[in-house]
Amino acid sequence: MVCDKFEAVKRLSTGASGSTEDDGWDIVVPPGLHSMMSDDDKTALEVENGSSHSIRLSTTTMKSLFDPLVDSIVLLAKQQLAGSNVAVNKVFLVGGFADSQYLVNRMRQALSTDAPTLDAVEVEREVVVPAHPYAAVLWGAVQYGCRPDLISARRSKMSYGISCSAPYQDGAPDKFWHEEEGQFYCNSVFKSFVERNQLIEVNEVVDHYFIPLYKLQDRATIDLWVTDAVNTRFVSDDDSNMRKLAEMEIQLPPCIDDLDSRIIRVSMMFGRVRVEATAVEESTGEACRTRFKFAANS
């Protein structure tokens, strides 16, 4: 009962532009809880609110409760817009909290005045609230369940790739001497398959090709990594928030000549909710695969 009342107050509170500190909202104390209260608690409520059967929350109190949440929502929206590579002129607010006029006003104030695009052209941006925002998410989920083909492409929330070795470049970490090549290598290069915010079609496949590091190598381990950074060069970058997702191991045939012709094709297929990673040794067809959740925006 208290939660239901508070949910209603949450959506309506701090919304009126002319609210004063004397305005407020009463939360009724359920009878069962009221009977458990001490006489001192009841007296304190009567002195403060004029009744021991309700708790009055002022506009100032409500703002102190919801400002941290609203601030985080506004910040997240601004980050999403800043990461977009196209001009966005409409922002839709959905969910029960979108009924809060205070949240709507804060979003309109923050997003309509902070609207430069990548080419520095200012775009007028509109914050739109549907007639029933609390039902919009459920309706969207039902539509997607019945017609998953409605979404043909998604923007990746993360950058996905694998770690590999490459000839050493100045400043690269994890430097080591490659005897067969007679030069220094780096063994923590991040080979990206998809970058954060990149638009990916449903079931799109991205391929990259590799060769074993050594001629006598009889198996290869492929480590799959994910990061929320873009243009990351190495999996050991301190500021890339890199995380290892999985690893695959594939058997390799013997190397039959001086020039290693063994080719390993690594593929990632980006489905509706999952990524399927596959490694195939091209000459033998030996394969291994794994799956993991695809973090994407519809």
Disulfide bonds with the S-S distance in Angstrom:
none
